[in-house]
Amino acid sequence: MNIVIVLLAILFITFIGYCFIDTFDLLGKRNKLLSIAYGYGLGVGFVAMQLYVYARLPIPWNTTSILLPWILFFSIFYFLKKKQMRFFT
């Protein structure tokens, strides 16, 4: 069970970075595998920065406060991509 939790955490962090790269088109039309690799590094950086800010400010580290900003970011990413796909169709 611990392996599943670790793999889901790695996928979540990678998806954070990949969404950021894809939303702002940072790498252009490059290889998707390269975007996923850079996405992992960027996702680790974002999560580390988020936890640093939470440590400096009196924000508790619970599941809701950690996941809520990323859920909002994913929903914005989804609606932007859906609107962009509808526009080009």
N, C-alpha and C positions, 0 to 999 in steps of 0.2 A: 504494500500500500504506500510506503514511503517513496518508492520509485515513481509511482504514478503522480504523487504530489510534486515531486521535483521536476518531472517532465512537464507537467502542466504549468508550473512556475516559469520554466525556461521558455515554453511556448508563449505564455502571456507576455513576458518581457520582450521576446523577439517580435511579437505582434505590435507592441507599443512602438518600437523603433521603426518597424516596417510601415506602419500607418503614417508615422510622421514623415518618413522619406517619400512615401507615395502621395501624401496630401500636398506637400510643398514641392514635389517633383525635384528633389535634390540631386538625383543621379541621372535624370533624363531617361532615355530609352536604353538602359543597359540590361545586362543579364539579371534575371530574377534571383538567381542563387547569390549573386553579389549583393543585391539589395537585402536579402535575408541575412546575410553575414554582417553587413553594416548595420542592419536593423537591430541585431542582438547587441552590438556594442553601444549603439545609441540608446536602446531601451535600458540597458544597465546604467548608463549615465543618467538618464531621466529619473529612474527609480531611486538611484543614489542621491540625486539632487533633491528629490521630493522628501526622502527620509531625513536628509540633512536639515531642510527647512522645517520639517516637523520637530526635529530635535531642538532647534534654536527657538522656535515658537512653542508655546505651551499647548500643542495639539496632541491629543492622545493617539497612540498607535493601536488602533483597532481596525477590524476588517472594513468597516464602513468608511472611515476617514481615509484609508489608503486606496480603496477601490473606486470611490465615488468620482474623483477627478478623471480617472481613466475611462470610466463608463461614459461620462459626458463627452470626453474626447472621441471615443469610438462611435458614439451616436452622431456627433457632428461629422466625423469622417464618413460614416455610412450615408448620411443625407447629402453630403457634398458629392460623393461618388455616384449616388443614384441620380442626382440632378444633372451631373456631367454626362452620364451615360444616356439619359433621356434627351439631352440637348443635342448630342451628336448623332442620334438615331433618326 
